[in-house]
Amino acid sequence: MDSTLSGRFPDSTCGGPKAGASNIVPTSQQNDSSRGTRQLEQGPSLPSSNITHFKGCVEDSELPSLVDGEIRVLGSTLHPTVAKYYRKQATNWKSEGKSWEIASQIIIPDNSTESFVVNQKAKKLMTKCLQNRIGLTRNPKMDNLPEDIGAPQGVEARRVGNNDKRVQLRGELALHATKKLEPGFVVSSYRAYVMFQQEHTKLAFGKHPDYPNVTLSYVDSVGYGNLAALVNDCIIYPFGPPEKEAAENLQGDDSDEDKEDYEGREKEYYECGEGGQVGDENARLLPVNIRGFPFLFLVVTLPIKPGQELLFKYGYSYW
């Protein structure tokens, strides 16, 4: 779906219940124990004023221009505080005398692929795709990584049909394969804006968090995303059947949902709920460490036929 990936990423990308979280750990930004609070950096903090198209998938020409301190690397536009951390990581990677071998430059964490069956063939395909798309095959010792890995490959956007079981998505966009795609094939980067928790909370709630979690970073495709933002949830009714959702909406806010109720709903979601699935989960957003820094990529996890829709589970906490 288009703009629905705003501010969070699905559980499938982080392997845990906190949607929106990736384990980018800014070790240089720890709590100031002597004062009991963290020092907040000054300067530009939010991208919102620079976004001209509030949708999750934009044309290359619609990408916001960079402001002071931002950089764009492999599809990710990094907030100035993240950019500072990225530069430090890149400098450390080079100064530590890392090997220029591809196996040292591209590291696929085990927890990125533990959720689906991955054989060595699939992992090799992932590495080969990234190596070629980044340009490391031609120039493994390039000083700076490119802004992106190019346009998404093997896919196209199509409208959801009027007879689709997902009534709420009829007429909306979805992502379909234009050719046979094998497990491990990298469709594209997940183009988005990346910020640490303090900036995300400021954007969402108008203030910095009282106790910022320095292990969390947030990825937002609105105004920045590519076709990867069009992948839909494979669950037909993530909220339950429409009549159930409507009844619950009349009951008001569910913010007081207790732990037992939440866990029950989460279990129902992962068991496909009452509506079932429109198709198998055949793709994932996976973090891959490139020269010591994590980037997100849309990766095929099951064989996909030409014309078949790409799908993954967003996770109950996303909805």
Phi, psi and omega in degrees: 000158192288278189269004187283355179272011184303122167076357183215153162241155187301157179306331184297342181270340186238354174066023181208179186282347183268090179298140181101352187255134168234158185269058168275114186253104180282087186297341180279352182241078180259165177297140176276094188295335182289337181244350178076012179212161181266143177286126180263130181285146179271168178114187182300134185240339186224147180269354193303322183290345183261355181273130180253341181232106183275074176212160187280345181229115182236157175291158178305321182290345182265358180298135178298144176289155181285143173257172183306127176095339179280151170222160180237122184221126176048042176091344181265127171267116188265127173304151183310321180289325176288322179299320179297317178295319180299315180299321178295316179298317181296319179295317179297319182300316181288318184290336179281001176069036179300149178292146177276004176298144182302324180298337177271333183274327181241111181238119179265105182301144180301323182287351176285332188241004184290342186276355174217161184288114180239124174258176182298330179297317180293318179295321178295321179295318177303310182297317180296316179301312182294319179302314181288317185290325179286330182104011182285342176294316180282321187219078184294341182256024179304140182292314185236138176289148182291165180294329179205175180256016179097177183294150175306141184245144174076013183219164174207158178274137176223156178280141174290131186291160182288347178256006181296142180297335180276082186306319184290346182255357182302128181088349178273174184271150175218164182252128182235151178283140175260354178205174178292129181241131182261154176305132183101347179291130179266112181288314183188173166287161171264095187287126187193174174261134184243128179217158175282170187302322185297320179288322180296317180294323177297319179294318185280323189236358177080010178206160177285152178292147179293323181228079185297138176269111187282359178265359185253138168231153184240143184239126185231120183273346185299122181086350185232342193289161174247198183300338179300335180286353182267358179290128183263162175291138180281348177283127184294312180236083182298337178264000190099171180305151184308319182293326178289318179298317181297319179296320180290326178297326179292337181280350176098197186296137178257021184295340180267015180305123183281168186301316182297317180294317179300312182296325178293317179293321179297317178298317179298318180299310184289342174268015176078010172059204183269347185260345181079194182246149175279341179183175180286148172291114187237008179210162178213154166268116186241134174280134177231133179278117177249111183053042173088003182234136183278132174233151180263139178223147175273117188235138177284135182244346174224155176302134181238130181275157175304133180090345182285145180279141173276133185218148166211168179271121178290329184099144184299322184294338175295314183282000000 
